[in-house]
């Protein structure tokens, strides 16, 4: 999901997903996916886009 939102999303979507209301939510914490509004929104967007591959690159 994180490879789609925020990676491929527009600025408005990223700012909403990482905004004060989402970050301040009681369930928005590291390592929690179930009930975490940030993760759930990223997952929902990823499922709508149906990505077929991901390419990560690390430069040295």
mmCIF file of the N, C-alpha and C atoms, coordinates in Angstrom:
data_MODEL
# 
_entry.id   MODEL 
# 
loop_
_atom_site.group_PDB 
_atom_site.id 
_atom_site.type_symbol 
_atom_site.label_atom_id 
_atom_site.label_alt_id 
_atom_site.label_comp_id 
_atom_site.label_asym_id 
_atom_site.label_entity_id 
_atom_site.label_seq_id 
_atom_site.pdbx_PDB_ins_code 
_atom_site.Cartn_x 
_atom_site.Cartn_y 
_atom_site.Cartn_z 
_atom_site.occupancy 
_atom_site.B_iso_or_equiv 
_atom_site.pdbx_formal_charge 
_atom_site.auth_seq_id 
_atom_site.auth_comp_id 
_atom_site.auth_asym_id 
_atom_site.auth_atom_id 
_atom_site.pdbx_PDB_model_num 
ATOM 1   N N  . UNK A 1 1  ? 0.795  -1.221 0.000   1.00 0.00 ? 1  UNK A N  1 
ATOM 2   C CA . UNK A 1 1  ? 0.000  0.000  0.000   1.00 0.00 ? 1  UNK A CA 1 
ATOM 3   C C  . UNK A 1 1  ? 0.836  1.283  0.000   1.00 0.00 ? 1  UNK A C  1 
ATOM 4   N N  . UNK A 1 2  ? 1.933  1.298  0.754   1.00 0.00 ? 2  UNK A N  1 
ATOM 5   C CA . UNK A 1 2  ? 2.733  2.517  0.828   1.00 0.00 ? 2  UNK A CA 1 
ATOM 6   C C  . UNK A 1 2  ? 3.426  2.825  -0.497  1.00 0.00 ? 2  UNK A C  1 
ATOM 7   N N  . UNK A 1 3  ? 3.552  1.828  -1.352  1.00 0.00 ? 3  UNK A N  1 
ATOM 8   C CA . UNK A 1 3  ? 4.137  2.060  -2.672  1.00 0.00 ? 3  UNK A CA 1 
ATOM 9   C C  . UNK A 1 3  ? 3.159  2.779  -3.592  1.00 0.00 ? 3  UNK A C  1 
ATOM 10  N N  . UNK A 1 4  ? 1.886  2.826  -3.231  1.00 0.00 ? 4  UNK A N  1 
ATOM 11  C CA . UNK A 1 4  ? 0.871  3.521  -4.028  1.00 0.00 ? 4  UNK A CA 1 
ATOM 12  C C  . UNK A 1 4  ? 0.536  4.864  -3.385  1.00 0.00 ? 4  UNK A C  1 
ATOM 13  N N  . UNK A 1 5  ? 0.202  4.852  -2.125  1.00 0.00 ? 5  UNK A N  1 
ATOM 14  C CA . UNK A 1 5  ? -0.073 6.090  -1.374  1.00 0.00 ? 5  UNK A CA 1 
ATOM 15  C C  . UNK A 1 5  ? 0.881  6.109  -0.193  1.00 0.00 ? 5  UNK A C  1 
ATOM 16  N N  . UNK A 1 6  ? 1.855  6.971  -0.192  1.00 0.00 ? 6  UNK A N  1 
ATOM 17  C CA . UNK A 1 6  ? 1.996  8.222  -0.913  1.00 0.00 ? 6  UNK A CA 1 
ATOM 18  C C  . UNK A 1 6  ? 2.776  8.185  -2.223  1.00 0.00 ? 6  UNK A C  1 
ATOM 19  N N  . UNK A 1 7  ? 3.432  7.109  -2.569  1.00 0.00 ? 7  UNK A N  1 
ATOM 20  C CA . UNK A 1 7  ? 4.375  7.112  -3.698  1.00 0.00 ? 7  UNK A CA 1 
ATOM 21  C C  . UNK A 1 7  ? 3.791  7.601  -5.017  1.00 0.00 ? 7  UNK A C  1 
ATOM 22  N N  . UNK A 1 8  ? 2.621  7.138  -5.394  1.00 0.00 ? 8  UNK A N  1 
ATOM 23  C CA . UNK A 1 8  ? 2.036  7.508  -6.682  1.00 0.00 ? 8  UNK A CA 1 
ATOM 24  C C  . UNK A 1 8  ? 0.918  8.535  -6.575  1.00 0.00 ? 8  UNK A C  1 
ATOM 25  N N  . UNK A 1 9  ? 0.559  8.903  -5.375  1.00 0.00 ? 9  UNK A N  1 
ATOM 26  C CA . UNK A 1 9  ? -0.588 9.788  -5.153  1.00 0.00 ? 9  UNK A CA 1 
ATOM 27  C C  . UNK A 1 9  ? -0.216 11.256 -5.363  1.00 0.00 ? 9  UNK A C  1 
ATOM 28  N N  . UNK A 1 10 ? -1.235 12.050 -5.557  1.00 0.00 ? 10 UNK A N  1 
ATOM 29  C CA . UNK A 1 10 ? -1.046 13.483 -5.679  1.00 0.00 ? 10 UNK A CA 1 
ATOM 30  C C  . UNK A 1 10 ? -0.833 14.135 -4.323  1.00 0.00 ? 10 UNK A C  1 
ATOM 31  N N  . UNK A 1 11 ? -0.385 15.369 -4.349  1.00 0.00 ? 11 UNK A N  1 
ATOM 32  C CA . UNK A 1 11 ? -0.053 16.096 -3.124  1.00 0.00 ? 11 UNK A CA 1 
ATOM 33  C C  . UNK A 1 11 ? -1.234 16.192 -2.163  1.00 0.00 ? 11 UNK A C  1 
ATOM 34  N N  . UNK A 1 12 ? -2.419 16.445 -2.680  1.00 0.00 ? 12 UNK A N  1 
ATOM 35  C CA . UNK A 1 12 ? -3.600 16.579 -1.819  1.00 0.00 ? 12 UNK A CA 1 
ATOM 36  C C  . UNK A 1 12 ? -3.876 15.283 -1.057  1.00 0.00 ? 12 UNK A C  1 
ATOM 37  N N  . UNK A 1 13 ? -3.764 14.163 -1.732  1.00 0.00 ? 13 UNK A N  1 
ATOM 38  C CA . UNK A 1 13 ? -3.987 12.864 -1.087  1.00 0.00 ? 13 UNK A CA 1 
ATOM 39  C C  . UNK A 1 13 ? -2.927 12.574 -0.034  1.00 0.00 ? 13 UNK A C  1 
ATOM 40  N N  . UNK A 1 14 ? -1.685 12.868 -0.350  1.00 0.00 ? 14 UNK A N  1 
ATOM 41  C CA . UNK A 1 14 ? -0.592 12.634 0.594   1.00 0.00 ? 14 UNK A CA 1 
ATOM 42  C C  . UNK A 1 14 ? -0.767 13.497 1.836   1.00 0.00 ? 14 UNK A C  1 
ATOM 43  N N  . UNK A 1 15 ? -1.076 14.772 1.640   1.00 0.00 ? 15 UNK A N  1 
ATOM 44  C CA . UNK A 1 15 ? -1.256 15.672 2.778   1.00 0.00 ? 15 UNK A CA 1 
ATOM 45  C C  . UNK A 1 15 ? -2.443 15.258 3.636   1.00 0.00 ? 15 UNK A C  1 
ATOM 46  N N  . UNK A 1 16 ? -3.487 14.753 3.023   1.00 0.00 ? 16 UNK A N  1 
ATOM 47  C CA . UNK A 1 16 ? -4.641 14.267 3.780   1.00 0.00 ? 16 UNK A CA 1 
ATOM 48  C C  . UNK A 1 16 ? -4.285 13.011 4.567   1.00 0.00 ? 16 UNK A C  1 
ATOM 49  N N  . UNK A 1 17 ? -3.619 12.074 3.918   1.00 0.00 ? 17 UNK A N  1 
ATOM 50  C CA . UNK A 1 17 ? -3.270 10.801 4.555   1.00 0.00 ? 17 UNK A CA 1 
ATOM 51  C C  . UNK A 1 17 ? -2.255 10.988 5.682   1.00 0.00 ? 17 UNK A C  1 
ATOM 52  N N  . UNK A 1 18 ? -1.373 11.949 5.554   1.00 0.00 ? 18 UNK A N  1 
ATOM 53  C CA . UNK A 1 18 ? -0.346 12.192 6.563   1.00 0.00 ? 18 UNK A CA 1 
ATOM 54  C C  . UNK A 1 18 ? -0.643 13.464 7.367   1.00 0.00 ? 18 UNK A C  1 
ATOM 55  N N  . UNK A 1 19 ? -1.881 13.910 7.335   1.00 0.00 ? 19 UNK A N  1 
ATOM 56  C CA . UNK A 1 19 ? -2.264 15.142 8.008   1.00 0.00 ? 19 UNK A CA 1 
ATOM 57  C C  . UNK A 1 19 ? -2.490 14.993 9.506   1.00 0.00 ? 19 UNK A C  1 
ATOM 58  N N  . UNK A 1 20 ? -2.726 16.108 10.145  1.00 0.00 ? 20 UNK A N  1 
ATOM 59  C CA . UNK A 1 20 ? -2.898 16.191 11.595  1.00 0.00 ? 20 UNK A CA 1 
ATOM 60  C C  . UNK A 1 20 ? -3.977 15.261 12.120  1.00 0.00 ? 20 UNK A C  1 
ATOM 61  N N  . UNK A 1 21 ? -5.126 15.227 11.447  1.00 0.00 ? 21 UNK A N  1 
ATOM 62  C CA . UNK A 1 21 ? -6.229 14.393 11.931  1.00 0.00 ? 21 UNK A CA 1 
ATOM 63  C C  . UNK A 1 21 ? -5.881 12.909 11.888  1.00 0.00 ? 21 UNK A C  1 
ATOM 64  N N  . UNK A 1 22 ? -5.225 12.482 10.818  1.00 0.00 ? 22 UNK A N  1 
ATOM 65  C CA . UNK A 1 22 ? -4.850 11.069 10.702  1.00 0.00 ? 22 UNK A CA 1 
ATOM 66  C C  . UNK A 1 22 ? -3.741 10.723 11.692  1.00 0.00 ? 22 UNK A C  1 
ATOM 67  N N  . UNK A 1 23 ? -2.705 11.534 11.746  1.00 0.00 ? 23 UNK A N  1 
ATOM 68  C CA . UNK A 1 23 ? -1.571 11.272 12.633  1.00 0.00 ? 23 UNK A CA 1 
ATOM 69  C C  . UNK A 1 23 ? -2.020 11.285 14.093  1.00 0.00 ? 23 UNK A C  1 
ATOM 70  N N  . UNK A 1 24 ? -2.958 12.152 14.420  1.00 0.00 ? 24 UNK A N  1 
ATOM 71  C CA . UNK A 1 24 ? -3.429 12.276 15.799  1.00 0.00 ? 24 UNK A CA 1 
ATOM 72  C C  . UNK A 1 24 ? -4.417 11.211 16.232  1.00 0.00 ? 24 UNK A C  1 
ATOM 73  N N  . UNK A 1 25 ? -4.862 10.378 15.315  1.00 0.00 ? 25 UNK A N  1 
ATOM 74  C CA . UNK A 1 25 ? -5.833 9.329  15.642  1.00 0.00 ? 25 UNK A CA 1 
ATOM 75  C C  . UNK A 1 25 ? -5.212 8.332  16.618  1.00 0.00 ? 25 UNK A C  1 
ATOM 76  N N  . UNK A 1 26 ? -5.984 7.881  17.586  1.00 0.00 ? 26 UNK A N  1 
ATOM 77  C CA . UNK A 1 26 ? -5.486 6.973  18.628  1.00 0.00 ? 26 UNK A CA 1 
ATOM 78  C C  . UNK A 1 26 ? -4.942 5.662  18.067  1.00 0.00 ? 26 UNK A C  1 
ATOM 79  N N  . UNK A 1 27 ? -5.474 5.203  16.950  1.00 0.00 ? 27 UNK A N  1 
ATOM 80  C CA . UNK A 1 27 ? -5.035 3.931  16.363  1.00 0.00 ? 27 UNK A CA 1 
ATOM 81  C C  . UNK A 1 27 ? -3.897 4.093  15.358  1.00 0.00 ? 27 UNK A C  1 
ATOM 82  N N  . UNK A 1 28 ? -3.517 5.329  15.066  1.00 0.00 ? 28 UNK A N  1 
ATOM 83  C CA . UNK A 1 28 ? -2.449 5.584  14.096  1.00 0.00 ? 28 UNK A CA 1 
ATOM 84  C C  . UNK A 1 28 ? -1.101 5.456  14.796  1.00 0.00 ? 28 UNK A C  1 
ATOM 85  N N  . UNK A 1 29 ? -0.596 4.236  14.829  1.00 0.00 ? 29 UNK A N  1 
ATOM 86  C CA . UNK A 1 29 ? 0.667  3.991  15.518  1.00 0.00 ? 29 UNK A CA 1 
ATOM 87  C C  . UNK A 1 29 ? 1.512  2.989  14.744  1.00 0.00 ? 29 UNK A C  1 
ATOM 88  N N  . UNK A 1 30 ? 2.810  2.993  14.995  1.00 0.00 ? 30 UNK A N  1 
ATOM 89  C CA . UNK A 1 30 ? 3.756  2.106  14.308  1.00 0.00 ? 30 UNK A CA 1 
ATOM 90  C C  . UNK A 1 30 ? 3.406  0.648  14.533  1.00 0.00 ? 30 UNK A C  1 
ATOM 91  N N  . UNK A 1 31 ? 3.483  -0.132 13.488  1.00 0.00 ? 31 UNK A N  1 
ATOM 92  C CA . UNK A 1 31 ? 3.294  -1.573 13.593  1.00 0.00 ? 31 UNK A CA 1 
ATOM 93  C C  . UNK A 1 31 ? 1.858  -2.043 13.677  1.00 0.00 ? 31 UNK A C  1 
ATOM 94  N N  . UNK A 1 32 ? 0.901  -1.125 13.630  1.00 0.00 ? 32 UNK A N  1 
ATOM 95  C CA . UNK A 1 32 ? -0.516 -1.482 13.707  1.00 0.00 ? 32 UNK A CA 1 
ATOM 96  C C  . UNK A 1 32 ? -1.152 -1.251 12.346  1.00 0.00 ? 32 UNK A C  1 
ATOM 97  N N  . UNK A 1 33 ? -1.756 -2.282 11.792  1.00 0.00 ? 33 UNK A N  1 
ATOM 98  C CA . UNK A 1 33 ? -2.460 -2.113 10.525  1.00 0.00 ? 33 UNK A CA 1 
ATOM 99  C C  . UNK A 1 33 ? -3.969 -2.161 10.737  1.00 0.00 ? 33 UNK A C  1 
ATOM 100 N N  . UNK A 1 34 ? -4.437 -3.127 11.476  1.00 0.00 ? 34 UNK A N  1 
ATOM 101 C CA . UNK A 1 34 ? -5.878 -3.279 11.726  1.00 0.00 ? 34 UNK A CA 1 
ATOM 102 C C  . UNK A 1 34 ? -6.387 -2.112 12.567  1.00 0.00 ? 34 UNK A C  1 
ATOM 103 N N  . UNK A 1 35 ? -7.315 -1.346 12.005  1.00 0.00 ? 35 UNK A N  1 
ATOM 104 C CA . UNK A 1 35 ? -7.881 -0.209 12.720  1.00 0.00 ? 35 UNK A CA 1 
ATOM 105 C C  . UNK A 1 35 ? -7.079 1.077  12.597  1.00 0.00 ? 35 UNK A C  1 
ATOM 106 N N  . UNK A 1 36 ? -5.919 1.020  11.961  1.00 0.00 ? 36 UNK A N  1 
ATOM 107 C CA . UNK A 1 36 ? -5.089 2.204  11.772  1.00 0.00 ? 36 UNK A CA 1 
ATOM 108 C C  . UNK A 1 36 ? -5.618 2.955  10.543  1.00 0.00 ? 36 UNK A C  1 
ATOM 109 N N  . UNK A 1 37 ? -6.169 4.165  10.726  1.00 0.00 ? 37 UNK A N  1 
ATOM 110 C CA . UNK A 1 37 ? -6.794 4.863  9.598   1.00 0.00 ? 37 UNK A CA 1 
ATOM 111 C C  . UNK A 1 37 ? -5.812 5.220  8.481   1.00 0.00 ? 37 UNK A C  1 
ATOM 112 N N  . UNK A 1 38 ? -4.568 5.461  8.818   1.00 0.00 ? 38 UNK A N  1 
ATOM 113 C CA . UNK A 1 38 ? -3.570 5.775  7.794   1.00 0.00 ? 38 UNK A CA 1 
ATOM 114 C C  . UNK A 1 38 ? -3.339 4.555  6.912   1.00 0.00 ? 38 UNK A C  1 
ATOM 115 N N  . UNK A 1 39 ? -3.069 3.428  7.533   1.00 0.00 ? 39 UNK A N  1 
ATOM 116 C CA . UNK A 1 39 ? -2.822 2.186  6.796   1.00 0.00 ? 39 UNK A CA 1 
ATOM 117 C C  . UNK A 1 39 ? -4.057 1.756  6.008   1.00 0.00 ? 39 UNK A C  1 
ATOM 118 N N  . UNK A 1 40 ? -5.225 1.843  6.633   1.00 0.00 ? 40 UNK A N  1 
ATOM 119 C CA . UNK A 1 40 ? -6.449 1.400  5.958   1.00 0.00 ? 40 UNK A CA 1 
ATOM 120 C C  . UNK A 1 40 ? -6.735 2.227  4.714   1.00 0.00 ? 40 UNK A C  1 
ATOM 121 N N  . UNK A 1 41 ? -6.475 3.530  4.771   1.00 0.00 ? 41 UNK A N  1 
ATOM 122 C CA . UNK A 1 41 ? -6.673 4.363  3.581   1.00 0.00 ? 41 UNK A CA 1 
ATOM 123 C C  . UNK A 1 41 ? -5.651 4.004  2.496   1.00 0.00 ? 41 UNK A C  1 
ATOM 124 N N  . UNK A 1 42 ? -4.395 3.794  2.895   1.00 0.00 ? 42 UNK A N  1 
ATOM 125 C CA . UNK A 1 42 ? -3.375 3.401  1.912   1.00 0.00 ? 42 UNK A CA 1 
ATOM 126 C C  . UNK A 1 42 ? -3.744 2.072  1.259   1.00 0.00 ? 42 UNK A C  1 
ATOM 127 N N  . UNK A 1 43 ? -4.230 1.131  2.044   1.00 0.00 ? 43 UNK A N  1 
ATOM 128 C CA . UNK A 1 43 ? -4.619 -0.184 1.518   1.00 0.00 ? 43 UNK A CA 1 
ATOM 129 C C  . UNK A 1 43 ? -5.800 -0.052 0.556   1.00 0.00 ? 43 UNK A C  1 
ATOM 130 N N  . UNK A 1 44 ? -6.787 0.748  0.933   1.00 0.00 ? 44 UNK A N  1 
ATOM 131 C CA . UNK A 1 44 ? -7.968 0.954  0.088   1.00 0.00 ? 44 UNK A CA 1 
ATOM 132 C C  . UNK A 1 44 ? -7.566 1.531  -1.271  1.00 0.00 ? 44 UNK A C  1 
ATOM 133 N N  . UNK A 1 45 ? -6.687 2.510  -1.264  1.00 0.00 ? 45 UNK A N  1 
ATOM 134 C CA . UNK A 1 45 ? -6.224 3.119  -2.512  1.00 0.00 ? 45 UNK A CA 1 
ATOM 135 C C  . UNK A 1 45 ? -5.440 2.100  -3.340  1.00 0.00 ? 45 UNK A C  1 
ATOM 136 N N  . UNK A 1 46 ? -4.577 1.330  -2.698  1.00 0.00 ? 46 UNK A N  1 
ATOM 137 C CA . UNK A 1 46 ? -3.794 0.317  -3.416  1.00 0.00 ? 46 UNK A CA 1 
ATOM 138 C C  . UNK A 1 46 ? -4.701 -0.720 -4.069  1.00 0.00 ? 46 UNK A C  1 
ATOM 139 N N  . UNK A 1 47 ? -5.739 -1.142 -3.375  1.00 0.00 ? 47 UNK A N  1 
ATOM 140 C CA . UNK A 1 47 ? -6.664 -2.123 -3.942  1.00 0.00 ? 47 UNK A CA 1 
ATOM 141 C C  . UNK A 1 47 ? -7.441 -1.552 -5.129  1.00 0.00 ? 47 UNK A C  1 
ATOM 142 N N  . UNK A 1 48 ? -7.728 -0.256 -5.112  1.00 0.00 ? 48 UNK A N  1 
ATOM 143 C CA . UNK A 1 48 ? -8.444 0.378  -6.223  1.00 0.00 ? 48 UNK A CA 1 
ATOM 144 C C  . UNK A 1 48 ? -7.566 0.500  -7.460  1.00 0.00 ? 48 UNK A C  1 
ATOM 145 N N  . UNK A 1 49 ? -6.261 0.659  -7.271  1.00 0.00 ? 49 UNK A N  1 
ATOM 146 C CA . UNK A 1 49 ? -5.374 0.860  -8.412  1.00 0.00 ? 49 UNK A CA 1 
ATOM 147 C C  . UNK A 1 49 ? -4.909 -0.449 -9.033  1.00 0.00 ? 49 UNK A C  1 
ATOM 148 N N  . UNK A 1 50 ? -4.967 -1.537 -8.281  1.00 0.00 ? 50 UNK A N  1 
ATOM 149 C CA . UNK A 1 50 ? -4.562 -2.854 -8.763  1.00 0.00 ? 50 UNK A CA 1 
ATOM 150 C C  . UNK A 1 50 ? -3.159 -2.837 -9.378  1.00 0.00 ? 50 UNK A C  1 
ATOM 151 N N  . UNK A 1 51 ? -2.147 -2.432 -8.584  1.00 0.00 ? 51 UNK A N  1 
ATOM 152 C CA . UNK A 1 51 ? -0.785 -2.400 -9.118  1.00 0.00 ? 51 UNK A CA 1 
ATOM 153 C C  . UNK A 1 51 ? -0.312 -3.803 -9.505  1.00 0.00 ? 51 UNK A C  1 
ATOM 154 N N  . UNK A 1 52 ? 0.502  -3.886 -10.556 1.00 0.00 ? 52 UNK A N  1 
ATOM 155 C CA . UNK A 1 52 ? 0.963  -5.191 -11.026 1.00 0.00 ? 52 UNK A CA 1 
ATOM 156 C C  . UNK A 1 52 ? 2.421  -5.471 -10.682 1.00 0.00 ? 52 UNK A C  1 
ATOM 157 N N  . UNK A 1 53 ? 3.203  -4.436 -10.408 1.00 0.00 ? 53 UNK A N  1 
ATOM 158 C CA . UNK A 1 53 ? 4.590  -4.670 -10.007 1.00 0.00 ? 53 UNK A CA 1 
ATOM 159 C C  . UNK A 1 53 ? 5.116  -3.466 -9.239  1.00 0.00 ? 53 UNK A C  1 
ATOM 160 N N  . UNK A 1 54 ? 6.228  -3.672 -8.555  1.00 0.00 ? 54 UNK A N  1 
ATOM 161 C CA . UNK A 1 54 ? 6.893  -2.614 -7.804  1.00 0.00 ? 54 UNK A CA 1 
ATOM 162 C C  . UNK A 1 54 ? 8.384  -2.739 -8.059  1.00 0.00 ? 54 UNK A C  1 
ATOM 163 N N  . UNK A 1 55 ? 9.023  -1.647 -8.339  1.00 0.00 ? 55 UNK A N  1 
ATOM 164 C CA . UNK A 1 55 ? 10.465 -1.635 -8.553  1.00 0.00 ? 55 UNK A CA 1 
ATOM 165 C C  . UNK A 1 55 ? 11.083 -0.671 -7.549  1.00 0.00 ? 55 UNK A C  1 
ATOM 166 N N  . UNK A 1 56 ? 11.860 -1.201 -6.626  1.00 0.00 ? 56 UNK A N  1 
ATOM 167 C CA . UNK A 1 56 ? 12.602 -0.379 -5.671  1.00 0.00 ? 56 UNK A CA 1 
ATOM 168 C C  . UNK A 1 56 ? 14.048 -0.302 -6.131  1.00 0.00 ? 56 UNK A C  1 
ATOM 169 N N  . UNK A 1 57 ? 14.635 0.877  -6.035  1.00 0.00 ? 57 UNK A N  1 
ATOM 170 C CA . UNK A 1 57 ? 16.016 1.072  -6.455  1.00 0.00 ? 57 UNK A CA 1 
ATOM 171 C C  . UNK A 1 57 ? 16.782 1.731  -5.318  1.00 0.00 ? 57 UNK A C  1 
ATOM 172 N N  . UNK A 1 58 ? 17.971 1.221  -5.058  1.00 0.00 ? 58 UNK A N  1 
ATOM 173 C CA . UNK A 1 58 ? 18.854 1.821  -4.066  1.00 0.00 ? 58 UNK A CA 1 
ATOM 174 C C  . UNK A 1 58 ? 20.141 2.233  -4.759  1.00 0.00 ? 58 UNK A C  1 
ATOM 175 N N  . UNK A 1 59 ? 20.503 3.487  -4.612  1.00 0.00 ? 59 UNK A N  1 
ATOM 176 C CA . UNK A 1 59 ? 21.730 3.989  -5.223  1.00 0.00 ? 59 UNK A CA 1 
ATOM 177 C C  . UNK A 1 59 ? 22.813 4.079  -4.167  1.00 0.00 ? 59 UNK A C  1 
ATOM 178 N N  . UNK A 1 60 ? 24.006 3.712  -4.549  1.00 0.00 ? 60 UNK A N  1 
ATOM 179 C CA . UNK A 1 60 ? 25.136 3.768  -3.633  1.00 0.00 ? 60 UNK A CA 1 
ATOM 180 C C  . UNK A 1 60 ? 26.089 4.848  -4.102  1.00 0.00 ? 60 UNK A C  1 
# 
